[in-house]
Amino acid sequence: MPGWTQILLVVILVFLLFGRNKFSSFMGDFAKGINVFKKEMKDVHEDNEQVTLEQDRTSDPVKHLADETKQAIKLKP
């Protein structure tokens, strides 16, 4: 596992190689990508909840077989 000094050295080298403008624009693009990802995840979650609610509304009523069985047993001679 790299230590803090090694990580700092790599960051400084990246800064020197790419320059301040490219590095800051890269970080800005990275942050925008994270925000878009979070927004899409939220939209997918909301869509799933909406589909679940629609399925609950359109599902068939539950048929209670136990009640019918009890009635059938009572009717037998």
KOLGU-4560 file (N, C-alpha, C; in nm, 3 decimals, padded with zeros to 5 digits):
<recs>
<n_xx: 00.086 n_yy: -00.117 n_zz: 00.000 ca_xx: 00.000 ca_yy: 00.000 ca_zz: 00.000 c_xx: 00.090 c_yy: 00.123 c_zz: 00.000 mol: A seq: 1 type: MET>
<n_xx: 00.068 n_yy: 00.215 n_zz: -00.094 ca_xx: 00.154 ca_yy: 00.333 ca_zz: -00.102 c_xx: 00.131 c_yy: 00.427 c_zz: 00.016 mol: A seq: 2 type: PRO>
<n_xx: 00.240 n_yy: 00.488 n_zz: 00.058 ca_xx: 00.232 ca_yy: 00.586 ca_zz: 00.166 c_xx: 00.189 c_yy: 00.722 c_zz: 00.114 mol: A seq: 3 type: GLY>
<n_xx: 00.167 n_yy: 00.814 n_zz: 00.207 ca_xx: 00.122 ca_yy: 00.949 ca_zz: 00.169 c_xx: 00.228 c_yy: 01.023 c_zz: 00.088 mol: A seq: 4 type: TRP>
<n_xx: 00.354 n_yy: 00.999 n_zz: 00.118 ca_xx: 00.459 ca_yy: 01.069 ca_zz: 00.042 c_xx: 00.463 c_yy: 01.021 c_zz: -00.103 mol: A seq: 5 type: THR>
<n_xx: 00.439 n_yy: 00.892 n_zz: -00.124 ca_xx: 00.437 ca_yy: 00.839 ca_zz: -00.260 c_xx: 00.317 c_yy: 00.894 c_zz: -00.338 mol: A seq: 6 type: GLN>
<n_xx: 00.203 n_yy: 00.902 n_zz: -00.274 ca_xx: 00.085 ca_yy: 00.958 ca_zz: -00.339 c_xx: 00.108 c_yy: 01.104 c_zz: -00.373 mol: A seq: 7 type: ILE>
<n_xx: 00.166 n_yy: 01.179 n_zz: -00.282 ca_xx: 00.195 ca_yy: 01.321 ca_zz: -00.306 c_xx: 00.292 c_yy: 01.337 c_zz: -00.423 mol: A seq: 8 type: LEU>
<n_xx: 00.392 n_yy: 01.252 n_zz: -00.430 ca_xx: 00.488 ca_yy: 01.257 ca_zz: -00.539 c_xx: 00.420 c_yy: 01.230 c_zz: -00.674 mol: A seq: 9 type: LEU>
<n_xx: 00.331 n_yy: 01.133 n_zz: -00.679 ca_xx: 00.259 ca_yy: 01.103 ca_zz: -00.803 c_xx: 00.171 c_yy: 01.221 c_zz: -00.843 mol: A seq: 10 type: VAL>
<n_xx: 00.103 n_yy: 01.284 n_zz: -00.748 ca_xx: 00.018 ca_yy: 01.399 ca_zz: -00.778 c_xx: 00.102 c_yy: 01.514 c_zz: -00.833 mol: A seq: 11 type: VAL>
<n_xx: 00.218 n_yy: 01.537 n_zz: -00.776 ca_xx: 00.306 ca_yy: 01.645 ca_zz: -00.824 c_xx: 00.354 c_yy: 01.614 c_zz: -00.966 mol: A seq: 12 type: ILE>
<n_xx: 00.391 n_yy: 01.489 n_zz: -00.992 ca_xx: 00.435 ca_yy: 01.452 ca_zz: -01.127 c_xx: 00.322 c_yy: 01.469 c_zz: -01.229 mol: A seq: 13 type: LEU>
<n_xx: 00.201 n_yy: 01.432 n_zz: -01.193 ca_xx: 00.087 ca_yy: 01.450 ca_zz: -01.284 c_xx: 00.065 c_yy: 01.598 c_zz: -01.310 mol: A seq: 14 type: VAL>
<n_xx: 00.077 n_yy: 01.677 n_zz: -01.205 ca_xx: 00.062 ca_yy: 01.823 ca_zz: -01.217 c_xx: 00.165 c_yy: 01.880 c_zz: -01.314 mol: A seq: 15 type: PHE>
<n_xx: 00.289 n_yy: 01.833 n_zz: -01.303 ca_xx: 00.396 ca_yy: 01.883 ca_zz: -01.389 c_xx: 00.379 c_yy: 01.836 c_zz: -01.534 mol: A seq: 16 type: LEU>
<n_xx: 00.336 n_yy: 01.712 n_zz: -01.553 ca_xx: 00.321 ca_yy: 01.658 ca_zz: -01.687 c_xx: 00.204 c_yy: 01.720 c_zz: -01.763 mol: A seq: 17 type: LEU>
<n_xx: 00.093 n_yy: 01.734 n_zz: -01.699 ca_xx: -00.027 ca_yy: 01.779 ca_zz: -01.768 c_xx: -00.055 c_yy: 01.927 c_zz: -01.752 mol: A seq: 18 type: PHE>
<n_xx: 00.007 n_yy: 01.989 n_zz: -01.659 ca_xx: -00.016 ca_yy: 02.132 ca_zz: -01.637 c_xx: -00.142 c_yy: 02.156 c_zz: -01.556 mol: A seq: 19 type: GLY>
<n_xx: -00.152 n_yy: 02.278 n_zz: -01.507 ca_xx: -00.262 ca_yy: 02.312 ca_zz: -01.417 c_xx: -00.395 c_yy: 02.315 c_zz: -01.491 mol: A seq: 20 type: ARG>
<n_xx: -00.399 n_yy: 02.371 n_zz: -01.611 ca_xx: -00.525 ca_yy: 02.385 ca_zz: -01.684 c_xx: -00.585 c_yy: 02.250 c_zz: -01.722 mol: A seq: 21 type: ASN>
<n_xx: -00.503 n_yy: 02.161 n_zz: -01.774 ca_xx: -00.555 ca_yy: 02.030 ca_zz: -01.814 c_xx: -00.600 c_yy: 01.951 c_zz: -01.692 mol: A seq: 22 type: LYS>
<n_xx: -00.524 n_yy: 01.961 n_zz: -01.585 ca_xx: -00.558 ca_yy: 01.887 ca_zz: -01.464 c_xx: -00.689 c_yy: 01.937 c_zz: -01.405 mol: A seq: 23 type: PHE>
<n_xx: -00.707 n_yy: 02.069 n_zz: -01.399 ca_xx: -00.830 ca_yy: 02.124 ca_zz: -01.341 c_xx: -00.950 c_yy: 02.095 c_zz: -01.432 mol: A seq: 24 type: SER>
<n_xx: -00.930 n_yy: 02.098 n_zz: -01.564 ca_xx: -01.042 ca_yy: 02.065 ca_zz: -01.653 c_xx: -01.077 c_yy: 01.917 c_zz: -01.642 mol: A seq: 25 type: SER>
<n_xx: -00.975 n_yy: 01.833 n_zz: -01.623 ca_xx: -01.001 ca_yy: 01.690 ca_zz: -01.604 c_xx: -01.082 c_yy: 01.667 c_zz: -01.477 mol: A seq: 26 type: PHE>
<n_xx: -01.044 n_yy: 01.734 n_zz: -01.370 ca_xx: -01.115 ca_yy: 01.717 ca_zz: -01.243 c_xx: -01.258 c_yy: 01.771 c_zz: -01.254 mol: A seq: 27 type: MET>
<n_xx: -01.277 n_yy: 01.880 n_zz: -01.328 ca_xx: -01.411 ca_yy: 01.934 ca_zz: -01.350 c_xx: -01.499 c_yy: 01.836 c_zz: -01.427 mol: A seq: 28 type: GLY>
<n_xx: -01.441 n_yy: 01.776 n_zz: -01.532 ca_xx: -01.515 ca_yy: 01.677 ca_zz: -01.610 c_xx: -01.547 c_yy: 01.553 c_zz: -01.525 mol: A seq: 29 type: ASP>
<n_xx: -01.454 n_yy: 01.515 n_zz: -01.441 ca_xx: -01.475 ca_yy: 01.401 ca_zz: -01.352 c_xx: -01.590 c_yy: 01.428 c_zz: -01.256 mol: A seq: 30 type: PHE>
<n_xx: -01.594 n_yy: 01.548 n_zz: -01.200 ca_xx: -01.702 ca_yy: 01.586 ca_zz: -01.107 c_xx: -01.837 c_yy: 01.589 c_zz: -01.179 mol: A seq: 31 type: ALA>
<n_xx: -01.839 n_yy: 01.640 n_zz: -01.302 ca_xx: -01.963 ca_yy: 01.642 ca_zz: -01.380 c_xx: -02.012 c_yy: 01.500 c_zz: -01.407 mol: A seq: 32 type: LYS>
<n_xx: -01.919 n_yy: 01.412 n_zz: -01.436 ca_xx: -01.954 ca_yy: 01.272 ca_zz: -01.460 c_xx: -02.015 c_yy: 01.207 c_zz: -01.337 mol: A seq: 33 type: GLY>
<n_xx: -01.959 n_yy: 01.236 n_zz: -01.222 ca_xx: -02.014 ca_yy: 01.182 ca_zz: -01.098 c_xx: -02.155 c_yy: 01.235 c_zz: -01.074 mol: A seq: 34 type: ILE>
<n_xx: -02.176 n_yy: 01.364 n_zz: -01.098 ca_xx: -02.309 ca_yy: 01.423 ca_zz: -01.078 c_xx: -02.411 c_yy: 01.363 c_zz: -01.173 mol: A seq: 35 type: ASN>
<n_xx: -02.372 n_yy: 01.342 n_zz: -01.299 ca_xx: -02.463 ca_yy: 01.280 ca_zz: -01.396 c_xx: -02.496 c_yy: 01.137 c_zz: -01.353 mol: A seq: 36 type: VAL>
<n_xx: -02.396 n_yy: 01.064 n_zz: -01.306 ca_xx: -02.417 ca_yy: 00.927 ca_zz: -01.261 c_xx: -02.516 c_yy: 00.923 c_zz: -01.144 mol: A seq: 37 type: PHE>
<n_xx: -02.499 n_yy: 01.011 n_zz: -01.047 ca_xx: -02.590 ca_yy: 01.016 ca_zz: -00.932 c_xx: -02.731 c_yy: 01.050 c_zz: -00.976 mol: A seq: 38 type: LYS>
<n_xx: -02.745 n_yy: 01.144 n_zz: -01.069 ca_xx: -02.878 ca_yy: 01.184 ca_zz: -01.118 c_xx: -02.946 c_yy: 01.066 c_zz: -01.188 mol: A seq: 39 type: LYS>
<n_xx: -02.871 n_yy: 00.994 n_zz: -01.272 ca_xx: -02.929 ca_yy: 00.880 ca_zz: -01.342 c_xx: -02.967 c_yy: 00.769 c_zz: -01.245 mol: A seq: 40 type: GLU>
<n_xx: -02.886 n_yy: 00.746 n_zz: -01.143 ca_xx: -02.921 ca_yy: 00.644 ca_zz: -01.044 c_xx: -03.049 c_yy: 00.682 c_zz: -00.971 mol: A seq: 41 type: MET>
<n_xx: -03.065 n_yy: 00.810 n_zz: -00.940 ca_xx: -03.186 ca_yy: 00.857 ca_zz: -00.873 c_xx: -03.307 c_yy: 00.839 c_zz: -00.965 mol: A seq: 42 type: LYS>
<n_xx: -03.291 n_yy: 00.871 n_zz: -01.094 ca_xx: -03.400 ca_yy: 00.855 ca_zz: -01.190 c_xx: -03.440 c_yy: 00.708 c_zz: -01.205 mol: A seq: 43 type: ASP>
<n_xx: -03.342 n_yy: 00.620 n_zz: -01.210 ca_xx: -03.371 ca_yy: 00.477 ca_zz: -01.222 c_xx: -03.447 c_yy: 00.429 c_zz: -01.099 mol: A seq: 44 type: VAL>
<n_xx: -03.404 n_yy: 00.474 n_zz: -00.981 ca_xx: -03.470 ca_yy: 00.434 ca_zz: -00.856 c_xx: -03.615 c_yy: 00.482 c_zz: -00.856 mol: A seq: 45 type: HIS>
<n_xx: -03.638 n_yy: 00.606 n_zz: -00.898 ca_xx: -03.775 ca_yy: 00.660 ca_zz: -00.902 c_xx: -03.859 c_yy: 00.587 c_zz: -01.005 mol: A seq: 46 type: GLU>
<n_xx: -03.801 n_yy: 00.551 n_zz: -01.120 ca_xx: -03.874 ca_yy: 00.476 ca_zz: -01.221 c_xx: -03.914 c_yy: 00.338 c_zz: -01.169 mol: A seq: 47 type: ASP>
<n_xx: -03.824 n_yy: 00.273 n_zz: -01.097 ca_xx: -03.854 ca_yy: 00.142 ca_zz: -01.040 c_xx: -03.968 c_yy: 00.151 c_zz: -00.940 mol: A seq: 48 type: ASN>
<n_xx: -03.968 n_yy: 00.255 n_zz: -00.857 ca_xx: -04.076 ca_yy: 00.273 ca_zz: -00.760 c_xx: -04.209 c_yy: 00.296 c_zz: -00.832 mol: A seq: 49 type: GLU>
<n_xx: -04.207 n_yy: 00.374 n_zz: -00.940 ca_xx: -04.329 ca_yy: 00.403 ca_zz: -01.014 c_xx: -04.383 c_yy: 00.275 c_zz: -01.079 mol: A seq: 50 type: GLN>
<n_xx: -04.295 n_yy: 00.194 n_zz: -01.137 ca_xx: -04.338 ca_yy: 00.069 ca_zz: -01.199 c_xx: -04.397 c_yy: -00.024 c_zz: -01.093 mol: A seq: 51 type: VAL>
<n_xx: -04.336 n_yy: -00.030 n_zz: -00.976 ca_xx: -04.386 ca_yy: -00.114 ca_zz: -00.869 c_xx: -04.525 c_yy: -00.069 c_zz: -00.826 mol: A seq: 52 type: THR>
<n_xx: -04.545 n_yy: 00.062 n_zz: -00.812 ca_xx: -04.676 ca_yy: 00.113 ca_zz: -00.774 c_xx: -04.780 c_yy: 00.081 c_zz: -00.880 mol: A seq: 53 type: LEU>
<n_xx: -04.744 n_yy: 00.094 n_zz: -01.007 ca_xx: -04.837 ca_yy: 00.062 ca_zz: -01.115 c_xx: -04.872 c_yy: -00.086 c_zz: -01.116 mol: A seq: 54 type: GLU>
<n_xx: -04.775 n_yy: -00.171 n_zz: -01.089 ca_xx: -04.801 ca_yy: -00.315 ca_zz: -01.085 c_xx: -04.892 c_yy: -00.349 c_zz: -00.968 mol: A seq: 55 type: GLN>
<n_xx: -04.874 n_yy: -00.282 n_zz: -00.855 ca_xx: -04.959 ca_yy: -00.307 ca_zz: -00.740 c_xx: -05.103 c_yy: -00.267 c_zz: -00.770 mol: A seq: 56 type: ASP>
<n_xx: -05.121 n_yy: -00.159 n_zz: -00.842 ca_xx: -05.256 ca_yy: -00.112 ca_zz: -00.874 c_xx: -05.326 c_yy: -00.204 c_zz: -00.975 mol: A seq: 57 type: ARG>
<n_xx: -05.250 n_yy: -00.262 n_zz: -01.066 ca_xx: -05.310 ca_yy: -00.341 ca_zz: -01.173 c_xx: -05.310 c_yy: -00.490 c_zz: -01.143 mol: A seq: 58 type: THR>
<n_xx: -05.264 n_yy: -00.532 n_zz: -01.028 ca_xx: -05.260 ca_yy: -00.675 ca_zz: -00.999 c_xx: -05.400 c_yy: -00.728 c_zz: -00.970 mol: A seq: 59 type: SER>
<n_xx: -05.419 n_yy: -00.856 n_zz: -00.997 ca_xx: -05.548 ca_yy: -00.920 ca_zz: -00.975 c_xx: -05.574 c_yy: -00.934 c_zz: -00.825 mol: A seq: 60 type: ASP>
<n_xx: -05.700 n_yy: -00.931 n_zz: -00.786 ca_xx: -05.729 ca_yy: -00.949 ca_zz: -00.644 c_xx: -05.692 c_yy: -01.091 c_zz: -00.600 mol: A seq: 61 type: PRO>
<n_xx: -05.657 n_yy: -01.105 n_zz: -00.476 ca_xx: -05.615 ca_yy: -01.234 ca_zz: -00.423 c_xx: -05.737 c_yy: -01.321 c_zz: -00.399 mol: A seq: 62 type: VAL>
<n_xx: -05.730 n_yy: -01.444 n_zz: -00.443 ca_xx: -05.840 ca_yy: -01.538 ca_zz: -00.423 c_xx: -05.805 c_yy: -01.625 c_zz: -00.302 mol: A seq: 63 type: LYS>
<n_xx: -05.889 n_yy: -01.624 n_zz: -00.203 ca_xx: -05.864 ca_yy: -01.698 ca_zz: -00.079 c_xx: -05.923 c_yy: -01.838 c_zz: -00.091 mol: A seq: 64 type: HIS>
<n_xx: -05.839 n_yy: -01.933 n_zz: -00.119 ca_xx: -05.884 ca_yy: -02.071 ca_zz: -00.137 c_xx: -05.923 c_yy: -02.135 c_zz: -00.005 mol: A seq: 65 type: LEU>
<n_xx: -05.866 n_yy: -02.089 n_zz: 00.104 ca_xx: -05.898 ca_yy: -02.148 ca_zz: 00.234 c_xx: -06.045 c_yy: -02.124 c_zz: 00.268 mol: A seq: 66 type: ALA>
<n_xx: -06.096 n_yy: -02.005 n_zz: 00.237 ca_xx: -06.237 ca_yy: -01.975 ca_zz: 00.264 c_xx: -06.328 c_yy: -02.064 c_zz: 00.179 mol: A seq: 67 type: ASP>
<n_xx: -06.293 n_yy: -02.084 n_zz: 00.053 ca_xx: -06.374 ca_yy: -02.169 ca_zz: -00.034 c_xx: -06.370 c_yy: -02.314 c_zz: 00.013 mol: A seq: 68 type: GLU>
<n_xx: -06.256 n_yy: -02.359 n_zz: 00.060 ca_xx: -06.243 ca_yy: -02.496 ca_zz: 00.108 c_xx: -06.330 c_yy: -02.518 c_zz: 00.232 mol: A seq: 69 type: THR>
<n_xx: -06.330 n_yy: -02.421 n_zz: 00.323 ca_xx: -06.413 ca_yy: -02.432 ca_zz: 00.442 c_xx: -06.560 c_yy: -02.439 c_zz: 00.405 mol: A seq: 70 type: LYS>
<n_xx: -06.601 n_yy: -02.358 n_zz: 00.309 ca_xx: -06.741 ca_yy: -02.358 ca_zz: 00.266 c_xx: -06.776 c_yy: -02.491 c_zz: 00.198 mol: A seq: 71 type: GLN>
<n_xx: -06.685 n_yy: -02.545 n_zz: 00.120 ca_xx: -06.710 ca_yy: -02.672 ca_zz: 00.051 c_xx: -06.721 c_yy: -02.786 c_zz: 00.152 mol: A seq: 72 type: ALA>
<n_xx: -06.641 n_yy: -02.782 n_zz: 00.257 ca_xx: -06.646 ca_yy: -02.886 ca_zz: 00.359 c_xx: -06.779 c_yy: -02.879 c_zz: 00.433 mol: A seq: 73 type: ILE>
<n_xx: -06.827 n_yy: -02.759 n_zz: 00.461 ca_xx: -06.955 ca_yy: -02.743 ca_zz: 00.531 c_xx: -07.071 c_yy: -02.792 c_zz: 00.446 mol: A seq: 74 type: LYS>
<n_xx: -07.063 n_yy: -02.781 n_zz: 00.315 ca_xx: -07.172 ca_yy: -02.820 ca_zz: 00.227 c_xx: -07.179 c_yy: -02.970 c_zz: 00.204 mol: A seq: 75 type: LEU>
<n_xx: -07.072 n_yy: -03.044 n_zz: 00.227 ca_xx: -07.072 ca_yy: -03.188 ca_zz: 00.205 c_xx: -07.165 c_yy: -03.255 c_zz: 00.306 mol: A seq: 76 type: LYS>
<n_xx: -07.240 n_yy: -03.356 n_zz: 00.259 ca_xx: -07.333 ca_yy: -03.424 ca_zz: 00.352 c_xx: -07.265 c_yy: -03.522 c_zz: 00.443 mol: A seq: 77 type: PRO>
</recs>
